[in-house]
Amino acid sequence: MARARNASADILEAARAVIGRDGPGRLTIERVAAEVGMSKAGVLYNFPSKVRLVEALLAQMIADFEASVAESRAALADRPNPTLRALIAAFDRFETIDPDVSMAIMAAAAEDPGLLAPLNRMLSGHLDQVLAETADHGTAVLVLAALDGLKFQHLMRMPPTDPALRAAALARIRTLVNEMDGPK
């Protein structure tokens, strides 16, 4: 039975479809069940609550982003500041994340702030790794903050949405990284 083997993935895909079509505020177990073509009980068997469903969406988003960072970091391992460069490279893929899914995650996090613990662990790990790779901690933190700001703008659909402005900002960020000290 293909359905049983891939039920969780199918449910997550259905949740993304509901969010994309109806908006993050309309995500319900019932709508996801209708979208995936299974009973509410079937969805609840895989994800016992809406919060757990959103938690799984976040886990999937983090895993995809981390895979992108790891791939870029491996390709940049011979350059100074490889993690910082990988985070910049991964930003291009980050922009493909649907802001509506992120809004659903933020709404669920308002109910259960612990939902964001895996995201905070990921960000702390990136910071630790970046700081271990450079003596220029100030510029490294500035670059991370700028990337976080661009991510937040994307997720909240805030200006600048003009791709040329975002590209110019990323080019400046790359220049800052190129000007940084090498390894400690």
N, C-alpha and C positions, 0 to 999 in steps of 0.2 A: 504494500500500500504506500504509494508515494505521498499521499496526504499525511499519514501518521508520521512518517520519517521527517517531513519538512514542515510540520504544522506550525512550529514556532516562527520559522522564517516566513511562512505564508501569512501568519497573523501580523507580524511586524510590517510586511509589505502592505497589508490591508490597512493597518493603522496609518502608515504614511499616506496612502491613497485617501483615506477619510480626512486627514489633516489637510492635505493639499486641495481637496475638493470643497470641504465644508468649513475649514478653518480650525485652528487649534482649540478653540473654546467648545467645539462641537464633538470632540473626540469622546466617545463613550464605548463601553464594552459592547453594547447592543449594536451600534453602528459598525464596529469592527467585525462583529460576528456576521452581520448581514453582508458586509463587503467580501469577507473570506468564504462565505457560504457554509458556515457551520453554526452550531447552536451557541448560545451565550455560555452554557456550561462547558462546551469544548474550548472556548477561548479562556474561560476562567481556570480550566484545568492546567493550561500552559502558563497563564499569567493571572494569579489569584486576585488581582486588583488593577485598577487603572494605573495606579502609581507604579506597580511592578511592570506593567506594559511599557510605560514611559521610561522606567529605569532600563529596560532592555533596549529601547530605542537609543538611549544615551550610551549604553555600553557598546552598542554596535557602531555608533558615531565615533566614540573614542577609539575603538579597535581599528576602524578604517583610517582615522587620522594618524594613529600610532604606526600603522603599517606604512603609510606614506612617508612619515618622518624617518622610519628605519631604512626604507629603501633609499631615500635621498641621502641620509647620513652615511650609508655604506658607500655610495658613489662619491661622497665628499670627504671620506676618511683621511685622505692624504693632504687636505687643505687645513689652514688654521680655522679654528672655530667651527668645526663641522656640524655640531648640533644646532648652533644658531643659523648657519646657512641652510641646514635641512628644514628648520622651522619656517624659514622664509620660502623655500621651495615648496613646502607642503601647503603654504598659504594659497597658492594658486588652486589647489584641489579643494581647499576649505570653502572657497566661494561657490562650490557646487552644492553645498549643504542647503537644504530648504529651510529658510528662516521660520516657516510655520512649524516645523518639527521642533526647532529650538524654542519657540514660544510655548509649545505644549510642555516641553521639559521644564521651562521656567515656571509655568503655572503649577505643575506638579511639585516642583521644588518649594513653592510657597506653602504647600500642604505638608511636605516632608523634606525639610532642609538637608537631611542626611543623604538625600538622593544625589547631591552634588559632590559627595565625598570622593568618588572615583575621578571626577574631573579635577578636583583640587589636588589629589595625589599625582595625577599626570602632570599638571602644571608645576607642582613643586619639584617633581623629578626632572622636568625640563630645565627649570631654573638651576637646580643643583648641578646638572651636567654642564650647562652653559658656563656657570661660574667656575667650574673645575677646569675648563678649557681656555680661559683667558685671564690675564691680569687686569684688564680694563673692565672692571665690574660695573662702573657707572654707565658706560656706553652699552654694555650688554643688557643691563636692566632697562635702559632707555629704548633699545631696539625691541625687547620683549613687550614693553608697555605700548609701543607704537603698533606692533603686530596685534596685540590684544585689542587696542582701540579700533583698528581696521576690521577685525573680526566682529567686534560688538556693533560697529556701524552696519556691517552686512547683515547680521542677525536681527537687528532692530529696524532695518531698512531706513537707516539715517543717512544724511548726506555725508561725504560725497559718494553718490552712486555712479557718477560719471566714471566709466572705466579708465579714461585717460588720466584723471586725477589720482585714481588708485594706483595706476601704473607708475605715475610720477613719484608718488609717496614710496612705493616699493623700491623704485630705482634709487631714491635717496637713502633708504634703509640699507640697501645692498652696499652703497658707497660707504656708509658708516661702518659696516662690518669689514669691508676691505681695508679701511683705515685703522682698524683696531690692532692692538698688539696680538701677537701670536700666542702660542701656548705659554703657560706659566713657567 
